Amino acid sequence: MTAPSTFGLSREARNLHFLLTNLVEEVPGIQSVAVVSSDGLLLLSSDAAHNAAAREARDEKLTGPRGSSADLATIVSGIGSLTIGAAKLMDSGAVKHTMVAMDEGSLFVMSISDGSLLGVHGATDVDMSVVAYHMALFVGRAGHVLTPELRSELRQSLEHENEGHGDKHKGKSESTSTGSTR
């Protein structure tokens, strides 16, 4: 496991990194995770190296986001917007969670707070009830601390880390490490 890049972050930001790392490490079959702000910006994500290892284990068969946390963030944001719009049209209240089951995997999206979303891409054999349970734990622990100030801090740390990778465009399409690998 690589150490998470949490140096200089607030206690709350380090705690979110820790919670995300635990989610990825404790639930078998999770491919990638993204926390997305209400405006669709990636705030926190699982390690890109984990995504690459998972794809290699599937015999080079690309399923789901191409290893990019930005891709997962875009998908999560889009599904979140779609389901929120559907709930409004149906006068059904707030959307709590969405699950998409596919032939070769699954996608889970859960509301955190103030429009922020947690998205999880799972393998074909992931236990959906275990994923939903652990996502609910993450949301319960993270929701009250994900303030506008913390979202800004997380976003700035992503931008700072991307600048440190040299190629700014490449960095924006790759995830920020939370230190989780399998």
DRENDO-1510 file (C-alpha; in Angstrom, 1 decimal, always signed):
<recs>
REC; n; res; u; v; w
REC; 1; MET; +0.0; +0.0; +0.0 .
REC; 2; THR; +1.3; +3.5; -0.8 .
REC; 3; ALA; +0.9; +6.2; +1.7 .
REC; 4; PRO; -2.0; +8.6; +1.1 .
REC; 5; SER; -1.0; +12.1; +0.2 .
REC; 6; THR; -2.6; +13.8; +3.1 .
REC; 7; PHE; +0.3; +15.9; +4.3 .
REC; 8; GLY; -0.9; +19.4; +5.2 .
REC; 9; LEU; -4.6; +18.6; +5.1 .
REC; 10; SER; -7.0; +19.3; +7.9 .
REC; 11; ARG; -8.1; +16.5; +10.2 .
REC; 12; GLU; -11.5; +16.3; +8.5 .
REC; 13; ALA; -9.8; +15.9; +5.0 .
REC; 14; ARG; -7.5; +13.2; +6.4 .
REC; 15; ASN; -10.5; +11.5; +8.0 .
REC; 16; LEU; -12.3; +11.4; +4.6 .
REC; 17; HIS; -9.2; +9.9; +2.9 .
REC; 18; PHE; -9.1; +7.3; +5.7 .
REC; 19; LEU; -12.8; +6.4; +5.3 .
REC; 20; LEU; -12.5; +6.1; +1.5 .
REC; 21; THR; -9.4; +3.8; +1.9 .
REC; 22; ASN; -11.4; +1.6; +4.4 .
REC; 23; LEU; -14.3; +1.4; +2.0 .
REC; 24; VAL; -12.1; +0.2; -0.8 .
REC; 25; GLU; -10.1; -2.2; +1.3 .
REC; 26; GLU; -12.9; -3.7; +3.3 .
REC; 27; VAL; -15.3; -4.5; +0.5 .
REC; 28; PRO; -14.2; -7.2; -1.9 .
REC; 29; GLY; -15.0; -6.4; -5.6 .
REC; 30; ILE; -14.9; -2.6; -5.5 .
REC; 31; GLN; -13.1; -1.4; -8.6 .
REC; 32; SER; -13.1; +2.3; -8.0 .
REC; 33; VAL; -14.7; +5.0; -5.8 .
REC; 34; ALA; -15.3; +8.7; -6.4 .
REC; 35; VAL; -16.7; +11.5; -4.2 .
REC; 36; VAL; -18.1; +14.2; -6.4 .
REC; 37; SER; -19.3; +17.7; -5.5 .
REC; 38; SER; -22.7; +19.0; -6.4 .
REC; 39; ASP; -21.2; +20.8; -9.4 .
REC; 40; GLY; -19.7; +17.6; -10.7 .
REC; 41; LEU; -16.1; +18.1; -9.6 .
REC; 42; LEU; -14.1; +15.2; -8.3 .
REC; 43; LEU; -13.2; +15.7; -4.6 .
REC; 44; LEU; -11.8; +12.4; -3.6 .
REC; 45; SER; -11.2; +9.0; -5.3 .
REC; 46; SER; -9.6; +5.6; -5.0 .
REC; 47; ASP; -6.1; +4.9; -6.2 .
REC; 48; ALA; -5.6; +4.7; -10.0 .
REC; 49; ALA; -3.1; +1.8; -9.5 .
REC; 50; HIS; -5.9; -0.2; -8.0 .
REC; 51; ASN; -8.0; +0.4; -11.1 .
REC; 52; ALA; -5.2; -0.8; -13.4 .
REC; 53; ALA; -4.6; -3.9; -11.4 .
REC; 54; ALA; -8.3; -4.8; -11.4 .
REC; 55; ARG; -8.4; -4.4; -15.2 .
REC; 56; GLU; -5.3; -6.6; -15.6 .
REC; 57; ALA; -6.9; -9.2; -13.5 .
REC; 58; ARG; -9.9; -9.2; -15.9 .
REC; 59; ASP; -7.6; -10.3; -18.7 .
REC; 60; GLU; -7.2; -6.9; -20.3 .
REC; 61; LYS; -11.0; -6.7; -20.7 .
REC; 62; LEU; -12.0; -3.0; -20.3 .
REC; 63; THR; -15.3; -2.7; -18.4 .
REC; 64; GLY; -16.4; +0.5; -16.9 .
REC; 65; PRO; -14.4; +3.7; -16.6 .
REC; 66; ARG; -11.1; +3.5; -18.3 .
REC; 67; GLY; -9.2; +3.8; -15.1 .
REC; 68; SER; -9.9; +7.4; -14.7 .
REC; 69; SER; -11.4; +8.8; -11.6 .
REC; 70; ALA; -12.6; +11.8; -13.7 .
REC; 71; ASP; -14.5; +9.4; -15.9 .
REC; 72; LEU; -16.2; +7.8; -12.9 .
REC; 73; ALA; -16.9; +11.3; -11.4 .
REC; 74; THR; -18.5; +12.3; -14.7 .
REC; 75; ILE; -20.7; +9.2; -14.7 .
REC; 76; VAL; -21.7; +9.6; -11.1 .
REC; 77; SER; -22.5; +13.3; -11.6 .
REC; 78; GLY; -24.6; +12.5; -14.7 .
REC; 79; ILE; -26.5; +9.7; -13.0 .
REC; 80; GLY; -27.1; +11.9; -9.9 .
REC; 81; SER; -28.5; +14.7; -12.1 .
REC; 82; LEU; -30.7; +12.3; -14.0 .
REC; 83; THR; -32.2; +10.7; -10.9 .
REC; 84; ILE; -32.7; +14.0; -9.1 .
REC; 85; GLY; -34.5; +15.3; -12.2 .
REC; 86; ALA; -36.7; +12.1; -12.3 .
REC; 87; ALA; -37.6; +12.4; -8.6 .
REC; 88; LYS; -38.6; +16.0; -9.1 .
REC; 89; LEU; -40.8; +15.2; -12.1 .
REC; 90; MET; -42.4; +12.4; -10.1 .
REC; 91; ASP; -42.8; +14.4; -7.0 .
REC; 92; SER; -41.1; +11.6; -5.1 .
REC; 93; GLY; -38.7; +13.6; -2.8 .
REC; 94; ALA; -35.0; +13.3; -2.5 .
REC; 95; VAL; -33.0; +10.6; -4.2 .
REC; 96; LYS; -31.2; +8.5; -1.5 .
REC; 97; HIS; -29.3; +6.0; -3.7 .
REC; 98; THR; -29.2; +4.6; -7.2 .
REC; 99; MET; -27.9; +1.2; -8.3 .
REC; 100; VAL; -27.2; +0.2; -11.9 .
REC; 101; ALA; -26.6; -3.6; -12.5 .
REC; 102; MET; -24.7; -4.5; -15.7 .
REC; 103; ASP; -23.6; -7.8; -17.2 .
REC; 104; GLU; -20.0; -7.1; -16.2 .
REC; 105; GLY; -20.3; -5.0; -13.1 .
REC; 106; SER; -22.3; -2.6; -11.1 .
REC; 107; LEU; -22.5; +1.1; -10.2 .
REC; 108; PHE; -23.8; +2.5; -7.0 .
REC; 109; VAL; -24.5; +6.2; -6.4 .
REC; 110; MET; -25.5; +7.6; -3.0 .
REC; 111; SER; -26.2; +11.1; -1.8 .
REC; 112; ILE; -23.8; +12.4; +0.8 .
REC; 113; SER; -24.9; +16.0; +1.6 .
REC; 114; ASP; -25.6; +19.3; -0.1 .
REC; 115; GLY; -25.7; +17.5; -3.5 .
REC; 116; SER; -22.4; +15.7; -3.1 .
REC; 117; LEU; -22.4; +12.1; -4.2 .
REC; 118; LEU; -20.5; +8.9; -3.5 .
REC; 119; GLY; -20.0; +6.6; -6.5 .
REC; 120; VAL; -18.8; +3.0; -6.4 .
REC; 121; HIS; -17.9; +0.9; -9.4 .
REC; 122; GLY; -18.1; -2.8; -8.5 .
REC; 123; ALA; -17.0; -6.0; -10.2 .
REC; 124; THR; -19.5; -8.6; -11.5 .
REC; 125; ASP; -19.3; -10.6; -8.3 .
REC; 126; VAL; -19.5; -7.8; -5.8 .
REC; 127; ASP; -22.1; -8.3; -3.0 .
REC; 128; MET; -24.5; -5.4; -3.6 .
REC; 129; SER; -25.9; -5.4; -0.1 .
REC; 130; VAL; -22.4; -5.3; +1.4 .
REC; 131; VAL; -21.5; -2.4; -0.9 .
REC; 132; ALA; -24.7; -0.5; +0.0 .
REC; 133; TYR; -24.1; -1.0; +3.7 .
REC; 134; HIS; -20.5; +0.2; +3.6 .
REC; 135; MET; -21.5; +3.2; +1.4 .
REC; 136; ALA; -24.2; +4.1; +4.0 .
REC; 137; LEU; -21.5; +4.0; +6.7 .
REC; 138; PHE; -19.3; +6.3; +4.7 .
REC; 139; VAL; -22.1; +8.7; +4.1 .
REC; 140; GLY; -23.1; +8.7; +7.7 .
REC; 141; ARG; -19.6; +9.5; +8.8 .
REC; 142; ALA; -18.7; +11.9; +6.0 .
REC; 143; GLY; -21.9; +13.8; +5.5 .
REC; 144; HIS; -21.7; +16.1; +8.4 .
REC; 145; VAL; -18.1; +17.1; +7.8 .
REC; 146; LEU; -18.3; +17.7; +4.0 .
REC; 147; THR; -18.8; +21.4; +4.4 .
REC; 148; PRO; -18.1; +24.0; +1.6 .
REC; 149; GLU; -14.8; +24.7; +3.2 .
REC; 150; LEU; -13.8; +21.0; +3.2 .
REC; 151; ARG; -14.9; +20.6; -0.4 .
REC; 152; SER; -12.8; +23.5; -1.4 .
REC; 153; GLU; -9.8; +22.1; +0.5 .
REC; 154; LEU; -10.2; +18.7; -1.1 .
REC; 155; ARG; -10.5; +20.2; -4.6 .
REC; 156; GLN; -7.4; +22.4; -4.0 .
REC; 157; SER; -5.4; +19.3; -2.9 .
REC; 158; LEU; -6.4; +17.5; -6.1 .
REC; 159; GLU; -5.3; +20.4; -8.2 .
REC; 160; HIS; -2.0; +20.7; -6.3 .
REC; 161; GLU; -1.3; +17.0; -6.6 .
REC; 162; ASN; -2.2; +17.1; -10.4 .
REC; 163; GLU; +0.3; +20.0; -10.8 .
REC; 164; GLY; +2.9; +17.8; -9.1 .
REC; 165; HIS; +2.5; +15.1; -11.8 .
REC; 166; GLY; +3.8; +17.4; -14.5 .
REC; 167; ASP; +1.3; +16.9; -17.3 .
REC; 168; LYS; -1.6; +18.9; -16.1 .
REC; 169; HIS; -4.1; +17.4; -18.6 .
REC; 170; LYS; -3.0; +13.9; -17.9 .
REC; 171; GLY; -3.3; +14.5; -14.1 .
REC; 172; LYS; -6.8; +15.7; -14.4 .
REC; 173; SER; -7.9; +12.4; -15.9 .
REC; 174; GLU; -6.1; +10.3; -13.4 .
REC; 175; SER; -7.2; +9.8; -9.8 .
REC; 176; THR; -5.8; +11.0; -6.6 .
REC; 177; SER; -4.3; +8.3; -4.5 .
REC; 178; THR; -6.0; +7.5; -1.2 .
REC; 179; GLY; -3.4; +4.8; -0.6 .
REC; 180; SER; -5.6; +1.9; -1.4 .
REC; 181; THR; -4.3; -1.0; -3.4 .
REC; 182; ARG; -5.0; -4.7; -3.3 .
</recs>
